[in-house]
Amino acid sequence: MFELRPATDQDYELMWKIQRTSIGPYVDATWGWDEAFQRRFFDEHFDHRKHQIIQVGGRDAGFLSFEVRHGHLYLGNMALLPEFQNRGIGTAVVHHVIEQADASEIPIRLQVLKSNPARRFYERLGFTRCGETDTHLQMVRVMGSV
């Protein structure tokens, strides 16, 4: 259903487009969208070396970032272009991450903007709330959940 490839320097504009179109509405709902600030933040914080590009049918569809940290797998980011959303691709990608964590017998942690309906998606996949900030929900999935 999908393939992963390492992101490269040449994926910078693609990754910005994915970030802006998939997460932008929830950033806007939380803080308001300031294009110049968001671009600067992206420039300063997004490292293509920590991301993989999700491909569907040979087309670039989104990006994924996860890493093992202090006894858990941290799902830093998973975003799909709008035309690839609601087609089961995100579920398949997160199941791939779950398999990685389960093989290592470690939980998965993530955070999601409170304004982002993806929190319900993660709940369906066995994640539960374990904390929150003013803007984000922190979630965890332990091995064998759902």
Phi and psi in radians as a Rosetta constraint file:
Dihedral C 1 N 2 CA 2 C 2 CIRCULARHARMONIC -2.574 0.35
Dihedral N 2 CA 2 C 2 N 3 CIRCULARHARMONIC 2.820 0.35
Dihedral C 2 N 3 CA 3 C 3 CIRCULARHARMONIC -2.274 0.35
Dihedral N 3 CA 3 C 3 N 4 CIRCULARHARMONIC 2.722 0.35
Dihedral C 3 N 4 CA 4 C 4 CIRCULARHARMONIC -2.038 0.35
Dihedral N 4 CA 4 C 4 N 5 CIRCULARHARMONIC 2.463 0.35
Dihedral C 4 N 5 CA 5 C 5 CIRCULARHARMONIC -2.372 0.35
Dihedral N 5 CA 5 C 5 N 6 CIRCULARHARMONIC 2.637 0.35
Dihedral C 5 N 6 CA 6 C 6 CIRCULARHARMONIC -1.088 0.35
Dihedral N 6 CA 6 C 6 N 7 CIRCULARHARMONIC 2.424 0.35
Dihedral C 6 N 7 CA 7 C 7 CIRCULARHARMONIC -1.278 0.35
Dihedral N 7 CA 7 C 7 N 8 CIRCULARHARMONIC 2.604 0.35
Dihedral C 7 N 8 CA 8 C 8 CIRCULARHARMONIC -2.185 0.35
Dihedral N 8 CA 8 C 8 N 9 CIRCULARHARMONIC 3.038 0.35
Dihedral C 8 N 9 CA 9 C 9 CIRCULARHARMONIC -0.949 0.35
Dihedral N 9 CA 9 C 9 N 10 CIRCULARHARMONIC -0.605 0.35
Dihedral C 9 N 10 CA 10 C 10 CIRCULARHARMONIC -1.215 0.35
Dihedral N 10 CA 10 C 10 N 11 CIRCULARHARMONIC -0.197 0.35
Dihedral C 10 N 11 CA 11 C 11 CIRCULARHARMONIC -1.570 0.35
Dihedral N 11 CA 11 C 11 N 12 CIRCULARHARMONIC 0.050 0.35
Dihedral C 11 N 12 CA 12 C 12 CIRCULARHARMONIC -0.954 0.35
Dihedral N 12 CA 12 C 12 N 13 CIRCULARHARMONIC -0.917 0.35
Dihedral C 12 N 13 CA 13 C 13 CIRCULARHARMONIC -1.169 0.35
Dihedral N 13 CA 13 C 13 N 14 CIRCULARHARMONIC -0.637 0.35
Dihedral C 13 N 14 CA 14 C 14 CIRCULARHARMONIC -1.051 0.35
Dihedral N 14 CA 14 C 14 N 15 CIRCULARHARMONIC -0.819 0.35
Dihedral C 14 N 15 CA 15 C 15 CIRCULARHARMONIC -1.133 0.35
Dihedral N 15 CA 15 C 15 N 16 CIRCULARHARMONIC -0.651 0.35
Dihedral C 15 N 16 CA 16 C 16 CIRCULARHARMONIC -1.107 0.35
Dihedral N 16 CA 16 C 16 N 17 CIRCULARHARMONIC -0.766 0.35
Dihedral C 16 N 17 CA 17 C 17 CIRCULARHARMONIC -1.070 0.35
Dihedral N 17 CA 17 C 17 N 18 CIRCULARHARMONIC -0.752 0.35
Dihedral C 17 N 18 CA 18 C 18 CIRCULARHARMONIC -1.103 0.35
Dihedral N 18 CA 18 C 18 N 19 CIRCULARHARMONIC -0.819 0.35
Dihedral C 18 N 19 CA 19 C 19 CIRCULARHARMONIC -1.032 0.35
Dihedral N 19 CA 19 C 19 N 20 CIRCULARHARMONIC -0.842 0.35
Dihedral C 19 N 20 CA 20 C 20 CIRCULARHARMONIC -1.164 0.35
Dihedral N 20 CA 20 C 20 N 21 CIRCULARHARMONIC -0.744 0.35
Dihedral C 20 N 21 CA 21 C 21 CIRCULARHARMONIC -1.449 0.35
Dihedral N 21 CA 21 C 21 N 22 CIRCULARHARMONIC -0.549 0.35
Dihedral C 21 N 22 CA 22 C 22 CIRCULARHARMONIC -1.593 0.35
Dihedral N 22 CA 22 C 22 N 23 CIRCULARHARMONIC -0.634 0.35
Dihedral C 22 N 23 CA 23 C 23 CIRCULARHARMONIC -1.859 0.35
Dihedral N 23 CA 23 C 23 N 24 CIRCULARHARMONIC -0.363 0.35
Dihedral C 23 N 24 CA 24 C 24 CIRCULARHARMONIC -0.878 0.35
Dihedral N 24 CA 24 C 24 N 25 CIRCULARHARMONIC -0.796 0.35
Dihedral C 24 N 25 CA 25 C 25 CIRCULARHARMONIC -1.049 0.35
Dihedral N 25 CA 25 C 25 N 26 CIRCULARHARMONIC -0.551 0.35
Dihedral C 25 N 26 CA 26 C 26 CIRCULARHARMONIC -1.442 0.35
Dihedral N 26 CA 26 C 26 N 27 CIRCULARHARMONIC -0.539 0.35
Dihedral C 26 N 27 CA 27 C 27 CIRCULARHARMONIC -1.131 0.35
Dihedral N 27 CA 27 C 27 N 28 CIRCULARHARMONIC -0.777 0.35
Dihedral C 27 N 28 CA 28 C 28 CIRCULARHARMONIC -1.045 0.35
Dihedral N 28 CA 28 C 28 N 29 CIRCULARHARMONIC -0.761 0.35
Dihedral C 28 N 29 CA 29 C 29 CIRCULARHARMONIC -1.161 0.35
Dihedral N 29 CA 29 C 29 N 30 CIRCULARHARMONIC -0.481 0.35
Dihedral C 29 N 30 CA 30 C 30 CIRCULARHARMONIC -1.529 0.35
Dihedral N 30 CA 30 C 30 N 31 CIRCULARHARMONIC -0.862 0.35
Dihedral C 30 N 31 CA 31 C 31 CIRCULARHARMONIC -2.144 0.35
Dihedral N 31 CA 31 C 31 N 32 CIRCULARHARMONIC -0.228 0.35
Dihedral C 31 N 32 CA 32 C 32 CIRCULARHARMONIC 1.588 0.35
Dihedral N 32 CA 32 C 32 N 33 CIRCULARHARMONIC 2.555 0.35
Dihedral C 32 N 33 CA 33 C 33 CIRCULARHARMONIC -1.707 0.35
Dihedral N 33 CA 33 C 33 N 34 CIRCULARHARMONIC 2.027 0.35
Dihedral C 33 N 34 CA 34 C 34 CIRCULARHARMONIC -1.959 0.35
Dihedral N 34 CA 34 C 34 N 35 CIRCULARHARMONIC 1.823 0.35
Dihedral C 34 N 35 CA 35 C 35 CIRCULARHARMONIC -0.948 0.35
Dihedral N 35 CA 35 C 35 N 36 CIRCULARHARMONIC -0.816 0.35
Dihedral C 35 N 36 CA 36 C 36 CIRCULARHARMONIC -1.122 0.35
Dihedral N 36 CA 36 C 36 N 37 CIRCULARHARMONIC -0.773 0.35
Dihedral C 36 N 37 CA 37 C 37 CIRCULARHARMONIC -1.118 0.35
Dihedral N 37 CA 37 C 37 N 38 CIRCULARHARMONIC -0.811 0.35
Dihedral C 37 N 38 CA 38 C 38 CIRCULARHARMONIC -1.095 0.35
Dihedral N 38 CA 38 C 38 N 39 CIRCULARHARMONIC -0.695 0.35
Dihedral C 38 N 39 CA 39 C 39 CIRCULARHARMONIC -1.140 0.35
Dihedral N 39 CA 39 C 39 N 40 CIRCULARHARMONIC -0.748 0.35
Dihedral C 39 N 40 CA 40 C 40 CIRCULARHARMONIC -1.076 0.35
Dihedral N 40 CA 40 C 40 N 41 CIRCULARHARMONIC -0.786 0.35
Dihedral C 40 N 41 CA 41 C 41 CIRCULARHARMONIC -1.062 0.35
Dihedral N 41 CA 41 C 41 N 42 CIRCULARHARMONIC -0.787 0.35
Dihedral C 41 N 42 CA 42 C 42 CIRCULARHARMONIC -1.049 0.35
Dihedral N 42 CA 42 C 42 N 43 CIRCULARHARMONIC -0.830 0.35
Dihedral C 42 N 43 CA 43 C 43 CIRCULARHARMONIC -0.984 0.35
Dihedral N 43 CA 43 C 43 N 44 CIRCULARHARMONIC -0.702 0.35
Dihedral C 43 N 44 CA 44 C 44 CIRCULARHARMONIC -1.416 0.35
Dihedral N 44 CA 44 C 44 N 45 CIRCULARHARMONIC -0.477 0.35
Dihedral C 44 N 45 CA 45 C 45 CIRCULARHARMONIC -1.991 0.35
Dihedral N 45 CA 45 C 45 N 46 CIRCULARHARMONIC -0.350 0.35
Dihedral C 45 N 46 CA 46 C 46 CIRCULARHARMONIC -1.555 0.35
Dihedral N 46 CA 46 C 46 N 47 CIRCULARHARMONIC 2.137 0.35
Dihedral C 46 N 47 CA 47 C 47 CIRCULARHARMONIC -2.029 0.35
Dihedral N 47 CA 47 C 47 N 48 CIRCULARHARMONIC 1.915 0.35
Dihedral C 47 N 48 CA 48 C 48 CIRCULARHARMONIC -1.002 0.35
Dihedral N 48 CA 48 C 48 N 49 CIRCULARHARMONIC -0.464 0.35
Dihedral C 48 N 49 CA 49 C 49 CIRCULARHARMONIC -1.158 0.35
Dihedral N 49 CA 49 C 49 N 50 CIRCULARHARMONIC -0.298 0.35
Dihedral C 49 N 50 CA 50 C 50 CIRCULARHARMONIC -1.709 0.35
Dihedral N 50 CA 50 C 50 N 51 CIRCULARHARMONIC 0.070 0.35
Dihedral C 50 N 51 CA 51 C 51 CIRCULARHARMONIC -2.107 0.35
Dihedral N 51 CA 51 C 51 N 52 CIRCULARHARMONIC 2.712 0.35
Dihedral C 51 N 52 CA 52 C 52 CIRCULARHARMONIC -2.109 0.35
Dihedral N 52 CA 52 C 52 N 53 CIRCULARHARMONIC 2.575 0.35
Dihedral C 52 N 53 CA 53 C 53 CIRCULARHARMONIC -1.634 0.35
Dihedral N 53 CA 53 C 53 N 54 CIRCULARHARMONIC 2.262 0.35
Dihedral C 53 N 54 CA 54 C 54 CIRCULARHARMONIC -1.503 0.35
Dihedral N 54 CA 54 C 54 N 55 CIRCULARHARMONIC 2.195 0.35
Dihedral C 54 N 55 CA 55 C 55 CIRCULARHARMONIC -2.065 0.35
Dihedral N 55 CA 55 C 55 N 56 CIRCULARHARMONIC 2.459 0.35
Dihedral C 55 N 56 CA 56 C 56 CIRCULARHARMONIC -2.267 0.35
Dihedral N 56 CA 56 C 56 N 57 CIRCULARHARMONIC 2.106 0.35
Dihedral C 56 N 57 CA 57 C 57 CIRCULARHARMONIC 1.012 0.35
Dihedral N 57 CA 57 C 57 N 58 CIRCULARHARMONIC 0.592 0.35
Dihedral C 57 N 58 CA 58 C 58 CIRCULARHARMONIC 1.406 0.35
Dihedral N 58 CA 58 C 58 N 59 CIRCULARHARMONIC -0.023 0.35
Dihedral C 58 N 59 CA 59 C 59 CIRCULARHARMONIC -1.798 0.35
Dihedral N 59 CA 59 C 59 N 60 CIRCULARHARMONIC 2.472 0.35
Dihedral C 59 N 60 CA 60 C 60 CIRCULARHARMONIC -1.222 0.35
Dihedral N 60 CA 60 C 60 N 61 CIRCULARHARMONIC 2.153 0.35
Dihedral C 60 N 61 CA 61 C 61 CIRCULARHARMONIC -2.049 0.35
Dihedral N 61 CA 61 C 61 N 62 CIRCULARHARMONIC -0.420 0.35
Dihedral C 61 N 62 CA 62 C 62 CIRCULARHARMONIC -3.133 0.35
Dihedral N 62 CA 62 C 62 N 63 CIRCULARHARMONIC -2.928 0.35
Dihedral C 62 N 63 CA 63 C 63 CIRCULARHARMONIC -2.436 0.35
Dihedral N 63 CA 63 C 63 N 64 CIRCULARHARMONIC 2.803 0.35
Dihedral C 63 N 64 CA 64 C 64 CIRCULARHARMONIC -2.441 0.35
Dihedral N 64 CA 64 C 64 N 65 CIRCULARHARMONIC 2.443 0.35
Dihedral C 64 N 65 CA 65 C 65 CIRCULARHARMONIC -2.477 0.35
Dihedral N 65 CA 65 C 65 N 66 CIRCULARHARMONIC 2.150 0.35
Dihedral C 65 N 66 CA 66 C 66 CIRCULARHARMONIC -2.610 0.35
Dihedral N 66 CA 66 C 66 N 67 CIRCULARHARMONIC 2.690 0.35
Dihedral C 66 N 67 CA 67 C 67 CIRCULARHARMONIC -2.714 0.35
Dihedral N 67 CA 67 C 67 N 68 CIRCULARHARMONIC 2.696 0.35
Dihedral C 67 N 68 CA 68 C 68 CIRCULARHARMONIC -1.444 0.35
Dihedral N 68 CA 68 C 68 N 69 CIRCULARHARMONIC 2.286 0.35
Dihedral C 68 N 69 CA 69 C 69 CIRCULARHARMONIC -2.383 0.35
Dihedral N 69 CA 69 C 69 N 70 CIRCULARHARMONIC 2.258 0.35
Dihedral C 69 N 70 CA 70 C 70 CIRCULARHARMONIC 0.525 0.35
Dihedral N 70 CA 70 C 70 N 71 CIRCULARHARMONIC 1.027 0.35
Dihedral C 70 N 71 CA 71 C 71 CIRCULARHARMONIC 1.464 0.35
Dihedral N 71 CA 71 C 71 N 72 CIRCULARHARMONIC 0.171 0.35
Dihedral C 71 N 72 CA 72 C 72 CIRCULARHARMONIC -2.585 0.35
Dihedral N 72 CA 72 C 72 N 73 CIRCULARHARMONIC 2.854 0.35
Dihedral C 72 N 73 CA 73 C 73 CIRCULARHARMONIC -1.699 0.35
Dihedral N 73 CA 73 C 73 N 74 CIRCULARHARMONIC 2.209 0.35
Dihedral C 73 N 74 CA 74 C 74 CIRCULARHARMONIC -1.776 0.35
Dihedral N 74 CA 74 C 74 N 75 CIRCULARHARMONIC 2.054 0.35
Dihedral C 74 N 75 CA 75 C 75 CIRCULARHARMONIC -1.515 0.35
Dihedral N 75 CA 75 C 75 N 76 CIRCULARHARMONIC 1.691 0.35
Dihedral C 75 N 76 CA 76 C 76 CIRCULARHARMONIC -1.302 0.35
Dihedral N 76 CA 76 C 76 N 77 CIRCULARHARMONIC -0.650 0.35
Dihedral C 76 N 77 CA 77 C 77 CIRCULARHARMONIC -2.912 0.35
Dihedral N 77 CA 77 C 77 N 78 CIRCULARHARMONIC 2.409 0.35
Dihedral C 77 N 78 CA 78 C 78 CIRCULARHARMONIC -2.530 0.35
Dihedral N 78 CA 78 C 78 N 79 CIRCULARHARMONIC 2.050 0.35
Dihedral C 78 N 79 CA 79 C 79 CIRCULARHARMONIC -2.463 0.35
Dihedral N 79 CA 79 C 79 N 80 CIRCULARHARMONIC 2.477 0.35
Dihedral C 79 N 80 CA 80 C 80 CIRCULARHARMONIC -2.146 0.35
Dihedral N 80 CA 80 C 80 N 81 CIRCULARHARMONIC 2.518 0.35
Dihedral C 80 N 81 CA 81 C 81 CIRCULARHARMONIC -1.028 0.35
Dihedral N 81 CA 81 C 81 N 82 CIRCULARHARMONIC 2.562 0.35
Dihedral C 81 N 82 CA 82 C 82 CIRCULARHARMONIC -0.900 0.35
Dihedral N 82 CA 82 C 82 N 83 CIRCULARHARMONIC -0.652 0.35
Dihedral C 82 N 83 CA 83 C 83 CIRCULARHARMONIC -1.213 0.35
Dihedral N 83 CA 83 C 83 N 84 CIRCULARHARMONIC -0.187 0.35
Dihedral C 83 N 84 CA 84 C 84 CIRCULARHARMONIC -1.855 0.35
Dihedral N 84 CA 84 C 84 N 85 CIRCULARHARMONIC 0.004 0.35
Dihedral C 84 N 85 CA 85 C 85 CIRCULARHARMONIC -1.426 0.35
Dihedral N 85 CA 85 C 85 N 86 CIRCULARHARMONIC 2.725 0.35
Dihedral C 85 N 86 CA 86 C 86 CIRCULARHARMONIC 1.061 0.35
Dihedral N 86 CA 86 C 86 N 87 CIRCULARHARMONIC 0.608 0.35
Dihedral C 86 N 87 CA 87 C 87 CIRCULARHARMONIC -2.208 0.35
Dihedral N 87 CA 87 C 87 N 88 CIRCULARHARMONIC 0.186 0.35
Dihedral C 87 N 88 CA 88 C 88 CIRCULARHARMONIC 1.519 0.35
Dihedral N 88 CA 88 C 88 N 89 CIRCULARHARMONIC -0.052 0.35
Dihedral C 88 N 89 CA 89 C 89 CIRCULARHARMONIC -1.209 0.35
Dihedral N 89 CA 89 C 89 N 90 CIRCULARHARMONIC -0.824 0.35
Dihedral C 89 N 90 CA 90 C 90 CIRCULARHARMONIC -1.032 0.35
Dihedral N 90 CA 90 C 90 N 91 CIRCULARHARMONIC -0.726 0.35
Dihedral C 90 N 91 CA 91 C 91 CIRCULARHARMONIC -1.057 0.35
Dihedral N 91 CA 91 C 91 N 92 CIRCULARHARMONIC -0.791 0.35
Dihedral C 91 N 92 CA 92 C 92 CIRCULARHARMONIC -1.106 0.35
Dihedral N 92 CA 92 C 92 N 93 CIRCULARHARMONIC -0.705 0.35
Dihedral C 92 N 93 CA 93 C 93 CIRCULARHARMONIC -1.136 0.35
Dihedral N 93 CA 93 C 93 N 94 CIRCULARHARMONIC -0.796 0.35
Dihedral C 93 N 94 CA 94 C 94 CIRCULARHARMONIC -1.170 0.35
Dihedral N 94 CA 94 C 94 N 95 CIRCULARHARMONIC -0.626 0.35
Dihedral C 94 N 95 CA 95 C 95 CIRCULARHARMONIC -1.054 0.35
Dihedral N 95 CA 95 C 95 N 96 CIRCULARHARMONIC -0.643 0.35
Dihedral C 95 N 96 CA 96 C 96 CIRCULARHARMONIC -1.050 0.35
Dihedral N 96 CA 96 C 96 N 97 CIRCULARHARMONIC -0.769 0.35
Dihedral C 96 N 97 CA 97 C 97 CIRCULARHARMONIC -1.143 0.35
Dihedral N 97 CA 97 C 97 N 98 CIRCULARHARMONIC -0.728 0.35
Dihedral C 97 N 98 CA 98 C 98 CIRCULARHARMONIC -1.047 0.35
Dihedral N 98 CA 98 C 98 N 99 CIRCULARHARMONIC -0.738 0.35
Dihedral C 98 N 99 CA 99 C 99 CIRCULARHARMONIC -1.049 0.35
Dihedral N 99 CA 99 C 99 N 100 CIRCULARHARMONIC -0.690 0.35
Dihedral C 99 N 100 CA 100 C 100 CIRCULARHARMONIC -1.101 0.35
Dihedral N 100 CA 100 C 100 N 101 CIRCULARHARMONIC -0.798 0.35
Dihedral C 100 N 101 CA 101 C 101 CIRCULARHARMONIC -1.172 0.35
Dihedral N 101 CA 101 C 101 N 102 CIRCULARHARMONIC -0.777 0.35
Dihedral C 101 N 102 CA 102 C 102 CIRCULARHARMONIC -1.092 0.35
Dihedral N 102 CA 102 C 102 N 103 CIRCULARHARMONIC -0.665 0.35
Dihedral C 102 N 103 CA 103 C 103 CIRCULARHARMONIC -1.097 0.35
Dihedral N 103 CA 103 C 103 N 104 CIRCULARHARMONIC -0.541 0.35
Dihedral C 103 N 104 CA 104 C 104 CIRCULARHARMONIC -1.637 0.35
Dihedral N 104 CA 104 C 104 N 105 CIRCULARHARMONIC -0.037 0.35
Dihedral C 104 N 105 CA 105 C 105 CIRCULARHARMONIC 0.980 0.35
Dihedral N 105 CA 105 C 105 N 106 CIRCULARHARMONIC 0.815 0.35
Dihedral C 105 N 106 CA 106 C 106 CIRCULARHARMONIC -2.258 0.35
Dihedral N 106 CA 106 C 106 N 107 CIRCULARHARMONIC 2.662 0.35
Dihedral C 106 N 107 CA 107 C 107 CIRCULARHARMONIC -1.304 0.35
Dihedral N 107 CA 107 C 107 N 108 CIRCULARHARMONIC 2.898 0.35
Dihedral C 107 N 108 CA 108 C 108 CIRCULARHARMONIC -1.947 0.35
Dihedral N 108 CA 108 C 108 N 109 CIRCULARHARMONIC 2.379 0.35
Dihedral C 108 N 109 CA 109 C 109 CIRCULARHARMONIC -2.125 0.35
Dihedral N 109 CA 109 C 109 N 110 CIRCULARHARMONIC 2.622 0.35
Dihedral C 109 N 110 CA 110 C 110 CIRCULARHARMONIC -2.755 0.35
Dihedral N 110 CA 110 C 110 N 111 CIRCULARHARMONIC 2.962 0.35
Dihedral C 110 N 111 CA 111 C 111 CIRCULARHARMONIC -2.350 0.35
Dihedral N 111 CA 111 C 111 N 112 CIRCULARHARMONIC 2.605 0.35
Dihedral C 111 N 112 CA 112 C 112 CIRCULARHARMONIC -2.429 0.35
Dihedral N 112 CA 112 C 112 N 113 CIRCULARHARMONIC 2.476 0.35
Dihedral C 112 N 113 CA 113 C 113 CIRCULARHARMONIC -1.030 0.35
Dihedral N 113 CA 113 C 113 N 114 CIRCULARHARMONIC 2.407 0.35
Dihedral C 113 N 114 CA 114 C 114 CIRCULARHARMONIC -1.024 0.35
Dihedral N 114 CA 114 C 114 N 115 CIRCULARHARMONIC -0.534 0.35
Dihedral C 114 N 115 CA 115 C 115 CIRCULARHARMONIC -1.366 0.35
Dihedral N 115 CA 115 C 115 N 116 CIRCULARHARMONIC -0.138 0.35
Dihedral C 115 N 116 CA 116 C 116 CIRCULARHARMONIC -1.588 0.35
Dihedral N 116 CA 116 C 116 N 117 CIRCULARHARMONIC 2.084 0.35
Dihedral C 116 N 117 CA 117 C 117 CIRCULARHARMONIC -1.131 0.35
Dihedral N 117 CA 117 C 117 N 118 CIRCULARHARMONIC -0.114 0.35
Dihedral C 117 N 118 CA 118 C 118 CIRCULARHARMONIC -1.055 0.35
Dihedral N 118 CA 118 C 118 N 119 CIRCULARHARMONIC -0.322 0.35
Dihedral C 118 N 119 CA 119 C 119 CIRCULARHARMONIC -1.036 0.35
Dihedral N 119 CA 119 C 119 N 120 CIRCULARHARMONIC -0.628 0.35
Dihedral C 119 N 120 CA 120 C 120 CIRCULARHARMONIC -1.208 0.35
Dihedral N 120 CA 120 C 120 N 121 CIRCULARHARMONIC -0.636 0.35
Dihedral C 120 N 121 CA 121 C 121 CIRCULARHARMONIC -1.027 0.35
Dihedral N 121 CA 121 C 121 N 122 CIRCULARHARMONIC -0.836 0.35
Dihedral C 121 N 122 CA 122 C 122 CIRCULARHARMONIC -1.151 0.35
Dihedral N 122 CA 122 C 122 N 123 CIRCULARHARMONIC -0.658 0.35
Dihedral C 122 N 123 CA 123 C 123 CIRCULARHARMONIC -1.065 0.35
Dihedral N 123 CA 123 C 123 N 124 CIRCULARHARMONIC -0.721 0.35
Dihedral C 123 N 124 CA 124 C 124 CIRCULARHARMONIC -1.087 0.35
Dihedral N 124 CA 124 C 124 N 125 CIRCULARHARMONIC -0.447 0.35
Dihedral C 124 N 125 CA 125 C 125 CIRCULARHARMONIC -1.634 0.35
Dihedral N 125 CA 125 C 125 N 126 CIRCULARHARMONIC 0.202 0.35
Dihedral C 125 N 126 CA 126 C 126 CIRCULARHARMONIC 1.699 0.35
Dihedral N 126 CA 126 C 126 N 127 CIRCULARHARMONIC 0.112 0.35
Dihedral C 126 N 127 CA 127 C 127 CIRCULARHARMONIC -1.454 0.35
Dihedral N 127 CA 127 C 127 N 128 CIRCULARHARMONIC 2.511 0.35
Dihedral C 127 N 128 CA 128 C 128 CIRCULARHARMONIC -2.204 0.35
Dihedral N 128 CA 128 C 128 N 129 CIRCULARHARMONIC 2.710 0.35
Dihedral C 128 N 129 CA 129 C 129 CIRCULARHARMONIC -1.218 0.35
Dihedral N 129 CA 129 C 129 N 130 CIRCULARHARMONIC 2.379 0.35
Dihedral C 129 N 130 CA 130 C 130 CIRCULARHARMONIC -2.261 0.35
Dihedral N 130 CA 130 C 130 N 131 CIRCULARHARMONIC 0.029 0.35
Dihedral C 130 N 131 CA 131 C 131 CIRCULARHARMONIC 3.034 0.35
Dihedral N 131 CA 131 C 131 N 132 CIRCULARHARMONIC 3.050 0.35
Dihedral C 131 N 132 CA 132 C 132 CIRCULARHARMONIC -2.813 0.35
Dihedral N 132 CA 132 C 132 N 133 CIRCULARHARMONIC 2.777 0.35
Dihedral C 132 N 133 CA 133 C 133 CIRCULARHARMONIC -2.047 0.35
Dihedral N 133 CA 133 C 133 N 134 CIRCULARHARMONIC -3.011 0.35
Dihedral C 133 N 134 CA 134 C 134 CIRCULARHARMONIC -1.065 0.35
Dihedral N 134 CA 134 C 134 N 135 CIRCULARHARMONIC -0.531 0.35
Dihedral C 134 N 135 CA 135 C 135 CIRCULARHARMONIC -2.021 0.35
Dihedral N 135 CA 135 C 135 N 136 CIRCULARHARMONIC -0.358 0.35
Dihedral C 135 N 136 CA 136 C 136 CIRCULARHARMONIC -2.182 0.35
Dihedral N 136 CA 136 C 136 N 137 CIRCULARHARMONIC 2.668 0.35
Dihedral C 136 N 137 CA 137 C 137 CIRCULARHARMONIC -1.789 0.35
Dihedral N 137 CA 137 C 137 N 138 CIRCULARHARMONIC 2.349 0.35
Dihedral C 137 N 138 CA 138 C 138 CIRCULARHARMONIC -1.694 0.35
Dihedral N 138 CA 138 C 138 N 139 CIRCULARHARMONIC 2.406 0.35
Dihedral C 138 N 139 CA 139 C 139 CIRCULARHARMONIC -2.320 0.35
Dihedral N 139 CA 139 C 139 N 140 CIRCULARHARMONIC 2.714 0.35
Dihedral C 139 N 140 CA 140 C 140 CIRCULARHARMONIC -2.433 0.35
Dihedral N 140 CA 140 C 140 N 141 CIRCULARHARMONIC 2.595 0.35
Dihedral C 140 N 141 CA 141 C 141 CIRCULARHARMONIC -2.273 0.35
Dihedral N 141 CA 141 C 141 N 142 CIRCULARHARMONIC 2.091 0.35
Dihedral C 141 N 142 CA 142 C 142 CIRCULARHARMONIC -1.607 0.35
Dihedral N 142 CA 142 C 142 N 143 CIRCULARHARMONIC 2.739 0.35
Dihedral C 142 N 143 CA 143 C 143 CIRCULARHARMONIC -0.935 0.35
Dihedral N 143 CA 143 C 143 N 144 CIRCULARHARMONIC 2.334 0.35
Dihedral C 143 N 144 CA 144 C 144 CIRCULARHARMONIC 1.515 0.35
Dihedral N 144 CA 144 C 144 N 145 CIRCULARHARMONIC 0.008 0.35
Dihedral C 144 N 145 CA 145 C 145 CIRCULARHARMONIC -1.257 0.35
Dihedral N 145 CA 145 C 145 N 146 CIRCULARHARMONIC 2.302 0.35
